[in-house]
Amino acid sequence: MKRTVLAIGMLLQLAGCSQERAPATPPVNVSQEAHRTGVPLAAPARIDDSATPLPHGTTAREVTALLRKRIEAGDPQAACQLAREVEFCADAETTSQRMGMAAERIKAIEAEGAVVLNDVVQTMADLAKVRSEYCMGMPPVTPAETVNLWRQAALRGHLPSMLRYGTGRAFRHDRLLDTLDELKVYRRDGVEMTRRVAQSGNAEASLVLARAYAPRLTGPDLTPLLRQAVTPDAAQSLAYYLLAQHVLPTATSSRTTPLALQAEVRSLQLVMTPDELREGERRFDDLLLALKPLSGTDFDLMTEDERDLHQPIPGTGLCQRSGVAAAR
């Protein structure tokens, strides 16, 4: 039985799919100057959800080639999808091999009379095999190159990519030492990217900013890199919490309930001085004046990531339907 538990535990770890390997692609030239100079992002604008569908193919290499052509033509949705393809295919071949090996070992354990969830295990192994075949033959991409792909998509104005980069979720937290140069760039402009997404009416962006600015030990620390990129500011935190409450009723994808959000707000208010409370409400009024709600900004990054874990090929919904910042 101990062997059974160990085997299933190993499978659950493998199912997470690490991101050490992925399809290699040349950098998108449009971001090179922006990466060096920190060109400010444009204000958000509407995008037609019925735009040309993102390409599908039988292999990641085929899809990547099609995406690169659209990126060269300035398509921000294609830049987002390329970053998703890279992360989806990360270490797919190795994961498939290890999953298959584990499934065979669990079959052997079952043959000895132990009770295991072999149907579930086999399904996981089969899915990993399909993903490996989709990603077959693609060379590795370093953690730094993966971060820069997301940054390139963000610099093209794609709001989900801006939020993924701005919250620090483009970085692998187990490989941060491989991305020291990229972290310096992120510290400079990651917060501003997140602010732009919040300004477009995205509830998640407002909430992560509220948590980032919150004083230590108040509110969950789910985006540690973003929290390290700002100075704790209770008034600013309250302003973004109030903004999140304001836009949450129109968000269908948010994981946070109004009750849970109210609990976080009350927890913050209890440790604020009267002056901080007044300042937070004043800043909230300023955020309301700057708010420019858009269609296509109701998305949840974590939900999309979880959905990809159970798909044989990367989904395109997030990159296809979401808003894009207009060029100046």
C-alpha atoms as a printed R data frame, in Angstrom:
    type eleno elety resid chain resno       x      y       z
1   ATOM     1    CA   MET     A     1   0.000  0.000   0.000
2   ATOM     2    CA   LYS     A     2   2.889  2.388   0.730
3   ATOM     3    CA   ARG     A     3   4.117  1.802  -2.815
4   ATOM     4    CA   THR     A     4   0.652  2.685  -4.124
5   ATOM     5    CA   VAL     A     5   0.538  5.957  -2.211
6   ATOM     6    CA   LEU     A     6   4.018  6.911  -3.377
7   ATOM     7    CA   ALA     A     7   3.158  6.163  -6.989
8   ATOM     8    CA   ILE     A     8  -0.038  8.194  -6.959
9   ATOM     9    CA   GLY     A     9   1.761 11.049  -5.234
10  ATOM    10    CA   MET     A    10   4.386 11.033  -7.967
11  ATOM    11    CA   LEU     A    11   1.673 11.193 -10.630
12  ATOM    12    CA   LEU     A    12   0.006 14.168  -9.008
13  ATOM    13    CA   GLN     A    13   3.327 16.015  -9.045
14  ATOM    14    CA   LEU     A    14   3.933 15.154 -12.677
15  ATOM    15    CA   ALA     A    15   0.460 16.327 -13.675
16  ATOM    16    CA   GLY     A    16   1.500 19.895 -12.923
17  ATOM    17    CA   CYS     A    17   3.822 19.843 -15.954
18  ATOM    18    CA   SER     A    18   7.011 21.852 -15.390
19  ATOM    19    CA   GLN     A    19   8.083 24.588 -17.773
20  ATOM    20    CA   GLU     A    20  11.708 23.794 -18.431
21  ATOM    21    CA   ARG     A    21  11.219 22.916 -22.093
22  ATOM    22    CA   ALA     A    22   9.035 24.486 -24.736
23  ATOM    23    CA   PRO     A    23   8.909 25.413 -28.423
24  ATOM    24    CA   ALA     A    24  11.764 27.757 -29.305
25  ATOM    25    CA   THR     A    25  10.836 30.839 -31.291
26  ATOM    26    CA   PRO     A    26  12.742 33.971 -32.259
27  ATOM    27    CA   PRO     A    27  11.942 37.067 -30.187
28  ATOM    28    CA   VAL     A    28   9.289 39.423 -31.500
29  ATOM    29    CA   ASN     A    29  11.181 42.397 -32.867
30  ATOM    30    CA   VAL     A    30   8.480 44.915 -31.961
31  ATOM    31    CA   SER     A    31   9.381 44.703 -28.264
32  ATOM    32    CA   GLN     A    32  13.139 45.057 -28.462
33  ATOM    33    CA   GLU     A    33  13.186 48.830 -28.226
34  ATOM    34    CA   ALA     A    34  10.327 48.864 -25.728
35  ATOM    35    CA   HIS     A    35  12.194 46.350 -23.569
36  ATOM    36    CA   ARG     A    36  15.267 48.611 -23.531
37  ATOM    37    CA   THR     A    37  13.559 51.984 -23.037
38  ATOM    38    CA   GLY     A    38  10.379 51.079 -21.156
39  ATOM    39    CA   VAL     A    39   7.996 52.617 -23.702
40  ATOM    40    CA   PRO     A    40   4.688 53.399 -21.916
41  ATOM    41    CA   LEU     A    41   1.704 51.276 -22.799
42  ATOM    42    CA   ALA     A    42  -1.239 52.712 -24.681
43  ATOM    43    CA   ALA     A    43  -4.668 53.229 -23.122
44  ATOM    44    CA   PRO     A    44  -7.086 50.313 -23.538
45  ATOM    45    CA   ALA     A    45  -9.536 50.267 -26.422
46  ATOM    46    CA   ARG     A    46 -12.228 47.932 -27.724
47  ATOM    47    CA   ILE     A    47 -11.543 44.890 -29.808
48  ATOM    48    CA   ASP     A    48 -13.955 42.895 -31.959
49  ATOM    49    CA   ASP     A    49 -14.408 39.429 -30.433
50  ATOM    50    CA   SER     A    50 -15.219 38.075 -33.903
51  ATOM    51    CA   ALA     A    51 -11.729 38.869 -35.223
52  ATOM    52    CA   THR     A    52  -9.916 36.275 -37.349
53  ATOM    53    CA   PRO     A    53  -9.730 33.049 -35.309
54  ATOM    54    CA   LEU     A    54  -6.352 32.015 -33.990
55  ATOM    55    CA   PRO     A    55  -4.803 29.125 -35.934
56  ATOM    56    CA   HIS     A    56  -5.051 25.450 -35.036
57  ATOM    57    CA   GLY     A    57  -2.719 22.723 -36.204
58  ATOM    58    CA   THR     A    58  -1.739 19.129 -35.633
59  ATOM    59    CA   THR     A    59   1.585 20.077 -34.028
60  ATOM    60    CA   ALA     A    60   2.920 22.952 -31.952
61  ATOM    61    CA   ARG     A    61   5.569 23.565 -34.604
62  ATOM    62    CA   GLU     A    62   2.861 24.085 -37.234
63  ATOM    63    CA   VAL     A    63   0.845 26.415 -35.004
64  ATOM    64    CA   THR     A    64   3.951 28.363 -34.021
65  ATOM    65    CA   ALA     A    65   4.832 29.004 -37.656
66  ATOM    66    CA   LEU     A    66   1.328 30.352 -38.331
67  ATOM    67    CA   LEU     A    67   1.409 32.506 -35.213
68  ATOM    68    CA   ARG     A    68   4.778 34.010 -36.139
69  ATOM    69    CA   LYS     A    69   3.374 35.198 -39.462
70  ATOM    70    CA   ARG     A    70   0.528 36.963 -37.697
71  ATOM    71    CA   ILE     A    71   2.905 38.431 -35.109
72  ATOM    72    CA   GLU     A    72   5.017 39.909 -37.887
73  ATOM    73    CA   ALA     A    73   1.846 41.633 -39.103
74  ATOM    74    CA   GLY     A    74   1.360 43.161 -35.624
75  ATOM    75    CA   ASP     A    75  -1.305 40.804 -34.225
76  ATOM    76    CA   PRO     A    76  -1.273 41.046 -30.384
77  ATOM    77    CA   GLN     A    77  -3.599 38.054 -29.979
78  ATOM    78    CA   ALA     A    78  -1.113 35.879 -31.856
79  ATOM    79    CA   ALA     A    79   1.666 37.067 -29.549
80  ATOM    80    CA   CYS     A    80  -0.413 36.007 -26.554
81  ATOM    81    CA   GLN     A    81  -1.154 32.602 -28.068
82  ATOM    82    CA   LEU     A    82   2.504 32.004 -28.862
83  ATOM    83    CA   ALA     A    83   3.346 32.531 -25.198
84  ATOM    84    CA   ARG     A    84   0.603 30.067 -24.230
85  ATOM    85    CA   GLU     A    85   1.885 27.463 -26.693
86  ATOM    86    CA   VAL     A    86   5.363 27.786 -25.206
87  ATOM    87    CA   GLU     A    87   4.147 27.233 -21.650
88  ATOM    88    CA   PHE     A    88   1.757 24.455 -22.650
89  ATOM    89    CA   CYS     A    89   4.523 22.434 -24.281
90  ATOM    90    CA   ALA     A    90   7.023 22.917 -21.482
91  ATOM    91    CA   ASP     A    91   8.775 19.618 -20.745
92  ATOM    92    CA   ALA     A    92   5.955 17.699 -22.447
93  ATOM    93    CA   GLU     A    93   8.135 14.834 -23.701
94  ATOM    94    CA   THR     A    94   9.778 14.138 -20.351
95  ATOM    95    CA   THR     A    95   6.462 14.392 -18.534
96  ATOM    96    CA   SER     A    96   4.889 11.874 -20.925
97  ATOM    97    CA   GLN     A    97   7.716  9.413 -20.426
98  ATOM    98    CA   ARG     A    98   7.538  9.640 -16.651
99  ATOM    99    CA   MET     A    99   3.732  9.445 -16.576
100 ATOM   100    CA   GLY     A   100   3.775  6.371 -18.793
101 ATOM   101    CA   MET     A   101   6.405  4.714 -16.624
102 ATOM   102    CA   ALA     A   102   4.430  5.475 -13.479
103 ATOM   103    CA   ALA     A   103   1.219  4.095 -15.025
104 ATOM   104    CA   GLU     A   104   2.967  0.829 -15.872
105 ATOM   105    CA   ARG     A   105   4.325  0.523 -12.356
106 ATOM   106    CA   ILE     A   106   0.906  1.123 -10.842
107 ATOM   107    CA   LYS     A   107  -0.496 -1.595 -13.105
108 ATOM   108    CA   ALA     A   108   2.103 -3.920 -11.653
109 ATOM   109    CA   ILE     A   109   1.104 -2.917  -8.130
110 ATOM   110    CA   GLU     A   110  -2.541 -3.568  -8.992
111 ATOM   111    CA   ALA     A   111  -1.610 -7.016 -10.292
112 ATOM   112    CA   GLU     A   112  -0.208 -7.781  -6.856
113 ATOM   113    CA   GLY     A   113  -3.653 -7.232  -5.357
114 ATOM   114    CA   ALA     A   114  -3.444 -3.588  -4.264
115 ATOM   115    CA   VAL     A   115  -6.418 -1.330  -5.021
116 ATOM   116    CA   VAL     A   116  -5.442  1.738  -7.068
117 ATOM   117    CA   LEU     A   117  -7.171  4.305  -9.272
118 ATOM   118    CA   ASN     A   118  -5.639  2.863 -12.420
119 ATOM   119    CA   ASP     A   119  -8.336  4.266 -14.755
120 ATOM   120    CA   VAL     A   120  -7.519  7.785 -13.593
121 ATOM   121    CA   VAL     A   121  -3.796  7.138 -13.800
122 ATOM   122    CA   GLN     A   122  -4.073  5.727 -17.313
123 ATOM   123    CA   THR     A   123  -6.169  8.677 -18.461
124 ATOM   124    CA   MET     A   124  -3.524 11.073 -17.148
125 ATOM   125    CA   ALA     A   125  -0.793  9.107 -18.896
126 ATOM   126    CA   ASP     A   126  -2.763  9.044 -22.169
127 ATOM   127    CA   LEU     A   127  -3.301 12.799 -22.009
128 ATOM   128    CA   ALA     A   128   0.405 13.387 -21.377
129 ATOM   129    CA   LYS     A   129   1.223 11.204 -24.396
130 ATOM   130    CA   VAL     A   130  -1.085 13.198 -26.677
131 ATOM   131    CA   ARG     A   131   0.411 16.459 -25.440
132 ATOM   132    CA   SER     A   132   3.910 15.099 -26.033
133 ATOM   133    CA   GLU     A   133   3.014 14.155 -29.605
134 ATOM   134    CA   TYR     A   134   1.582 17.628 -30.201
135 ATOM   135    CA   CYS     A   135   4.792 19.242 -28.900
136 ATOM   136    CA   MET     A   136   7.218 16.694 -30.371
137 ATOM   137    CA   GLY     A   137  10.493 17.935 -31.825
138 ATOM   138    CA   MET     A   138  10.446 21.407 -30.342
139 ATOM   139    CA   PRO     A   139  13.746 22.580 -28.784
140 ATOM   140    CA   PRO     A   140  13.950 24.041 -25.267
141 ATOM   141    CA   VAL     A   141  13.228 27.611 -24.284
142 ATOM   142    CA   THR     A   142  14.853 29.084 -21.185
143 ATOM   143    CA   PRO     A   143  12.798 30.590 -18.344
144 ATOM   144    CA   ALA     A   144  14.073 34.037 -19.375
145 ATOM   145    CA   GLU     A   145  12.926 33.555 -22.976
146 ATOM   146    CA   THR     A   146   9.495 32.445 -21.780
147 ATOM   147    CA   VAL     A   147   9.144 35.564 -19.622
148 ATOM   148    CA   ASN     A   148  10.102 37.730 -22.578
149 ATOM   149    CA   LEU     A   149   7.473 36.085 -24.778
150 ATOM   150    CA   TRP     A   150   4.789 37.126 -22.309
151 ATOM   151    CA   ARG     A   151   6.335 40.592 -22.097
152 ATOM   152    CA   GLN     A   152   6.314 40.911 -25.861
153 ATOM   153    CA   ALA     A   153   2.631 39.997 -25.967
154 ATOM   154    CA   ALA     A   154   1.969 42.520 -23.194
155 ATOM   155    CA   LEU     A   155   3.867 45.280 -24.985
156 ATOM   156    CA   ARG     A   156   1.642 44.706 -27.996
157 ATOM   157    CA   GLY     A   157  -1.228 45.736 -25.734
158 ATOM   158    CA   HIS     A   158  -2.920 42.399 -25.061
159 ATOM   159    CA   LEU     A   159  -4.693 42.782 -21.715
160 ATOM   160    CA   PRO     A   160  -4.511 39.170 -20.441
161 ATOM   161    CA   SER     A   161  -0.803 39.124 -21.283
162 ATOM   162    CA   MET     A   162  -0.361 42.453 -19.509
163 ATOM   163    CA   LEU     A   163  -2.002 41.000 -16.403
164 ATOM   164    CA   ARG     A   164  -0.036 37.753 -16.538
165 ATOM   165    CA   TYR     A   165   3.228 39.646 -16.830
166 ATOM   166    CA   GLY     A   166   2.215 42.415 -14.436
167 ATOM   167    CA   THR     A   167   1.227 40.038 -11.635
168 ATOM   168    CA   GLY     A   168   4.501 38.130 -12.016
169 ATOM   169    CA   ARG     A   169   2.814 34.907 -13.164
170 ATOM   170    CA   ALA     A   170   5.004 34.841 -16.264
171 ATOM   171    CA   PHE     A   171   7.936 33.933 -14.001
172 ATOM   172    CA   ARG     A   172   8.678 30.429 -12.776
173 ATOM   173    CA   HIS     A   173   9.128 30.739  -9.045
174 ATOM   174    CA   ASP     A   174  11.425 27.712  -8.973
175 ATOM   175    CA   ARG     A   175  13.755 29.309 -11.564
176 ATOM   176    CA   LEU     A   176  13.931 32.944 -10.471
177 ATOM   177    CA   LEU     A   177  17.731 32.950 -10.391
178 ATOM   178    CA   ASP     A   178  17.648 32.289 -14.154
179 ATOM   179    CA   THR     A   179  15.636 35.469 -14.726
180 ATOM   180    CA   LEU     A   180  17.468 38.109 -12.704
181 ATOM   181    CA   ASP     A   181  17.748 40.569 -15.611
182 ATOM   182    CA   GLU     A   182  14.079 40.073 -16.464
183 ATOM   183    CA   LEU     A   183  13.118 40.698 -12.830
184 ATOM   184    CA   LYS     A   184  14.832 44.095 -12.945
185 ATOM   185    CA   VAL     A   185  12.732 45.044 -15.969
186 ATOM   186    CA   TYR     A   186   9.610 43.652 -14.330
187 ATOM   187    CA   ARG     A   187  10.163 45.704 -11.182
188 ATOM   188    CA   ARG     A   188  10.281 48.825 -13.314
189 ATOM   189    CA   ASP     A   189   7.026 48.420 -15.193
190 ATOM   190    CA   GLY     A   190   5.071 45.359 -14.027
191 ATOM   191    CA   VAL     A   191   2.927 47.424 -11.672
192 ATOM   192    CA   GLU     A   192   1.997 49.895 -14.399
193 ATOM   193    CA   MET     A   193   0.872 47.058 -16.682
194 ATOM   194    CA   THR     A   194  -1.397 45.750 -13.934
195 ATOM   195    CA   ARG     A   195  -2.818 49.232 -13.320
196 ATOM   196    CA   ARG     A   196  -3.737 49.552 -16.987
197 ATOM   197    CA   VAL     A   197  -5.668 46.300 -16.843
198 ATOM   198    CA   ALA     A   198  -7.479 47.443 -13.684
199 ATOM   199    CA   GLN     A   199  -8.348 50.680 -15.455
200 ATOM   200    CA   SER     A   200 -10.064 48.646 -18.168
201 ATOM   201    CA   GLY     A   201 -12.486 47.220 -15.597
202 ATOM   202    CA   ASN     A   202 -10.903 43.834 -14.868
203 ATOM   203    CA   ALA     A   203 -11.812 42.758 -11.332
204 ATOM   204    CA   GLU     A   204  -8.829 40.444 -10.899
205 ATOM   205    CA   ALA     A   205  -6.365 43.238 -11.670
206 ATOM   206    CA   SER     A   206  -7.946 45.534  -9.071
207 ATOM   207    CA   LEU     A   207  -7.927 42.762  -6.497
208 ATOM   208    CA   VAL     A   208  -4.280 41.775  -6.973
209 ATOM   209    CA   LEU     A   209  -3.235 45.424  -6.715
210 ATOM   210    CA   ALA     A   210  -5.268 45.812  -3.517
211 ATOM   211    CA   ARG     A   211  -3.539 42.775  -2.027
212 ATOM   212    CA   ALA     A   212  -0.120 43.907  -3.223
213 ATOM   213    CA   TYR     A   213  -0.374 47.334  -1.576
214 ATOM   214    CA   ALA     A   214  -1.930 45.956   1.614
215 ATOM   215    CA   PRO     A   215   0.171 46.135   4.798
216 ATOM   216    CA   ARG     A   216   1.931 42.927   5.731
217 ATOM   217    CA   LEU     A   217  -0.276 40.113   7.041
218 ATOM   218    CA   THR     A   218  -3.507 41.697   5.780
219 ATOM   219    CA   GLY     A   219  -4.961 39.782   2.858
220 ATOM   220    CA   PRO     A   220  -3.609 36.758   0.963
221 ATOM   221    CA   ASP     A   221  -0.191 37.019  -0.675
222 ATOM   222    CA   LEU     A   222  -0.928 35.232  -3.965
223 ATOM   223    CA   THR     A   223   1.282 37.405  -6.188
224 ATOM   224    CA   PRO     A   224   4.539 37.797  -4.218
225 ATOM   225    CA   LEU     A   225   6.506 39.389  -7.052
226 ATOM   226    CA   LEU     A   226   3.929 42.142  -7.518
227 ATOM   227    CA   ARG     A   227   3.895 42.724  -3.764
228 ATOM   228    CA   GLN     A   228   7.662 43.151  -3.780
229 ATOM   229    CA   ALA     A   229   7.431 45.636  -6.655
230 ATOM   230    CA   VAL     A   230   5.361 48.140  -4.641
231 ATOM   231    CA   THR     A   231   5.674 49.920  -1.305
232 ATOM   232    CA   PRO     A   232   2.963 48.959   1.225
233 ATOM   233    CA   ASP     A   233   0.296 51.655   1.207
234 ATOM   234    CA   ALA     A   234  -2.934 51.043   3.133
235 ATOM   235    CA   ALA     A   235  -4.787 53.913   1.442
236 ATOM   236    CA   GLN     A   236  -3.838 52.705  -2.037
237 ATOM   237    CA   SER     A   237  -4.814 49.171  -1.070
238 ATOM   238    CA   LEU     A   238  -8.239 50.333   0.114
239 ATOM   239    CA   ALA     A   239  -8.760 52.312  -3.086
240 ATOM   240    CA   TYR     A   240  -8.182 49.230  -5.235
241 ATOM   241    CA   TYR     A   241 -10.297 47.052  -2.935
242 ATOM   242    CA   LEU     A   242 -13.168 49.508  -3.380
243 ATOM   243    CA   LEU     A   243 -12.597 49.486  -7.130
244 ATOM   244    CA   ALA     A   244 -12.700 45.682  -7.118
245 ATOM   245    CA   GLN     A   245 -16.027 45.835  -5.258
246 ATOM   246    CA   HIS     A   246 -17.293 48.323  -7.813
247 ATOM   247    CA   VAL     A   247 -16.524 46.163 -10.875
248 ATOM   248    CA   LEU     A   248 -17.082 42.701  -9.349
249 ATOM   249    CA   PRO     A   249 -20.880 42.624 -10.007
250 ATOM   250    CA   THR     A   250 -20.207 42.674 -13.768
251 ATOM   251    CA   ALA     A   251 -17.489 39.979 -13.619
252 ATOM   252    CA   THR     A   252 -18.701 36.468 -14.389
253 ATOM   253    CA   SER     A   253 -15.274 34.809 -14.249
254 ATOM   254    CA   SER     A   254 -14.052 36.019 -10.848
255 ATOM   255    CA   ARG     A   255 -13.193 33.377  -8.249
256 ATOM   256    CA   THR     A   256 -13.808 35.863  -5.434
257 ATOM   257    CA   THR     A   257 -17.298 36.195  -4.000
258 ATOM   258    CA   PRO     A   258 -18.661 39.553  -2.808
259 ATOM   259    CA   LEU     A   259 -18.743 38.169   0.747
260 ATOM   260    CA   ALA     A   260 -15.101 37.080   0.653
261 ATOM   261    CA   LEU     A   261 -14.067 40.421  -0.839
262 ATOM   262    CA   GLN     A   262 -15.964 42.298   1.863
263 ATOM   263    CA   ALA     A   263 -14.141 40.277   4.511
264 ATOM   264    CA   GLU     A   264 -10.775 41.328   3.079
265 ATOM   265    CA   VAL     A   265 -11.853 44.970   2.959
266 ATOM   266    CA   ARG     A   266 -13.003 44.901   6.588
267 ATOM   267    CA   SER     A   267  -9.749 43.228   7.671
268 ATOM   268    CA   LEU     A   268  -7.797 46.076   6.073
269 ATOM   269    CA   GLN     A   269 -10.005 48.850   7.415
270 ATOM   270    CA   LEU     A   270  -9.567 47.584  10.978
271 ATOM   271    CA   VAL     A   271  -5.842 48.394  10.897
272 ATOM   272    CA   MET     A   272  -6.135 51.769   9.135
273 ATOM   273    CA   THR     A   273  -6.025 55.205  10.749
274 ATOM   274    CA   PRO     A   274  -8.866 57.685  10.125
275 ATOM   275    CA   ASP     A   275  -6.588 59.689   7.824
276 ATOM   276    CA   GLU     A   276  -5.721 56.571   5.821
277 ATOM   277    CA   LEU     A   277  -9.393 55.685   5.479
278 ATOM   278    CA   ARG     A   278 -10.237 59.137   4.139
279 ATOM   279    CA   GLU     A   279  -7.266 59.078   1.761
280 ATOM   280    CA   GLY     A   280  -8.218 55.642   0.486
281 ATOM   281    CA   GLU     A   281 -11.748 56.794  -0.327
282 ATOM   282    CA   ARG     A   282 -10.375 59.884  -2.074
283 ATOM   283    CA   ARG     A   283  -8.052 57.757  -4.213
284 ATOM   284    CA   PHE     A   284 -10.947 55.438  -5.022
285 ATOM   285    CA   ASP     A   285 -12.834 58.447  -6.416
286 ATOM   286    CA   ASP     A   286  -9.797 59.173  -8.611
287 ATOM   287    CA   LEU     A   287  -9.722 55.565  -9.829
288 ATOM   288    CA   LEU     A   288 -13.420 55.777 -10.716
289 ATOM   289    CA   LEU     A   289 -12.791 58.890 -12.802
290 ATOM   290    CA   ALA     A   290 -10.010 57.084 -14.692
291 ATOM   291    CA   LEU     A   291 -12.012 53.857 -15.142
292 ATOM   292    CA   LYS     A   292 -12.648 52.949 -18.799
293 ATOM   293    CA   PRO     A   293 -14.634 49.679 -18.832
294 ATOM   294    CA   LEU     A   294 -14.269 47.537 -21.946
295 ATOM   295    CA   SER     A   295 -15.907 44.479 -23.377
296 ATOM   296    CA   GLY     A   296 -13.593 41.481 -23.439
297 ATOM   297    CA   THR     A   297 -11.878 42.210 -20.110
298 ATOM   298    CA   ASP     A   298 -13.780 39.624 -18.052
299 ATOM   299    CA   PHE     A   299 -11.186 36.855 -17.821
300 ATOM   300    CA   ASP     A   300  -9.525 34.779 -15.111
301 ATOM   301    CA   LEU     A   301  -5.944 33.659 -15.692
302 ATOM   302    CA   MET     A   302  -5.898 30.849 -13.149
303 ATOM   303    CA   THR     A   303  -9.032 29.269 -14.605
304 ATOM   304    CA   GLU     A   304  -7.477 29.256 -18.067
305 ATOM   305    CA   ASP     A   305  -4.284 27.676 -16.714
306 ATOM   306    CA   GLU     A   306  -6.251 24.936 -14.971
307 ATOM   307    CA   ARG     A   307  -8.279 24.293 -18.117
308 ATOM   308    CA   ASP     A   308  -5.102 23.769 -20.120
309 ATOM   309    CA   LEU     A   309  -3.971 21.067 -17.705
310 ATOM   310    CA   HIS     A   310  -6.849 18.895 -18.919
311 ATOM   311    CA   GLN     A   311  -6.668 19.604 -22.653
312 ATOM   312    CA   PRO     A   312  -4.690 17.770 -25.352
313 ATOM   313    CA   ILE     A   313  -3.790 21.068 -27.074
314 ATOM   314    CA   PRO     A   314  -3.688 24.670 -25.811
315 ATOM   315    CA   GLY     A   315  -6.955 26.560 -25.722
316 ATOM   316    CA   THR     A   316  -7.305 29.825 -27.631
317 ATOM   317    CA   GLY     A   317 -10.252 31.390 -25.812
318 ATOM   318    CA   LEU     A   318  -8.266 33.690 -23.543
319 ATOM   319    CA   CYS     A   319  -6.140 35.181 -26.311
320 ATOM   320    CA   GLN     A   320  -8.941 35.255 -28.897
321 ATOM   321    CA   ARG     A   321 -11.719 37.004 -26.990
322 ATOM   322    CA   SER     A   322 -10.014 39.475 -24.672
323 ATOM   323    CA   GLY     A   323  -9.405 43.177 -25.037
324 ATOM   324    CA   VAL     A   324  -6.341 44.803 -26.520
325 ATOM   325    CA   ALA     A   325  -4.795 48.179 -25.784
326 ATOM   326    CA   ALA     A   326  -4.844 50.539 -28.731
327 ATOM   327    CA   ALA     A   327  -1.671 51.849 -30.321
328 ATOM   328    CA   ARG     A   328  -0.953 55.533 -29.858
